[in-house]
Amino acid sequence: MPVSSKCVLAALALLQLGCAALVEFPDDPQLVDEGPWRCLTDPVKQPHPTAATAHVRLPVCDVLLGCSTPLTGLTGKLCAKLDPGCGSPLPNSVAYANGVFSFDVPTGTLGFDGYLQVTAPAAPCNDHDVFGDASSALCGLLPQCDLTAPDASCFMPTYAPSLRFFNPPIVADADLPALSIATMATSLAIGRATGGTLEPSKGSLLVTAKDCDGVGAEGITLALVEPQDGETRLLYTENGLLSTARRETDTSGIGVFVGATPGYINVVARDSAGLRIGGVGAQIVAGATSYALLFPSP
């Protein structure tokens, strides 16, 4: 895995050759960190907002099908970071067209660090045209549903509800990378493939760790700061798929906590030597997937 690399100042060689009198090199040349974690010792200061609001564009795509066909019927709400389930959404208007959410956020003094709650239209759980072979299993997740007399209790969202957290906070107009969300059928299949189940009372958190260059951080381990019950599992991706064997991030930097108890949780990232390279927090909501970026922070 990549680790922090150190390169000796070129001046050191000259100094050893007696060139210090010719060029004003320091008497005690230091190692300079030029690796992917250099910003831990020389952090980049978070810019401050220059306007009261910022305009944001966020594409949303299917995790399997990509962005070639825009998803239809999605709606979004802006929510405060500590508002579980978006019980008191912000009054800001959120528009959705051609697969892209667009909205303005209040920047305050430090930027907007809340989240966008994304929901999809619902369909009867036994609608085979919508859910395919997963229909019967998805209906089994709705104990109040009586298929002999189906009503609203038999409806299932076509895509898993999603919470996209903004870290670092939004301080200026931004075109954000696409958010990839999964259909309920895909979520069920992923759960089975990784030896688990789709538990409606639990939630998931997908964390993408980035290095100082803003690319996926490889070789990082993630952990919850406050341990949960034994049902919470951590999976890492390998070649685009969740792996039950992998114990650290691949080049994508992605780790997924599944079966997490609803509430606010904090995640810490460490390198192979156990050095803390960053942390991030997010709300877990029952039946939903939360998404957060984790950047290096001392």
Secondary structure by P-SEA (a helix, b strand, c coil): ccccccccccaaaaaaaccccccccccbbbbbbcccccccccccccccccccbbbbbbbbbbccccccccccbbbbbbbccccccccccccbbbbbcccccccccccccccccbbbbbbbbbcccccccccccaaaaaaaacccccccccccccccccccbbbbbbcccccccccccbbbbbcaaaaaaaaaaaccccccccbbbbbbbbccccccccbbbbbbcccccccbbbbbbccccccccccccccccccccccccccbbbbbbbcccccccccbbbbbcccbbbbbbbcccc
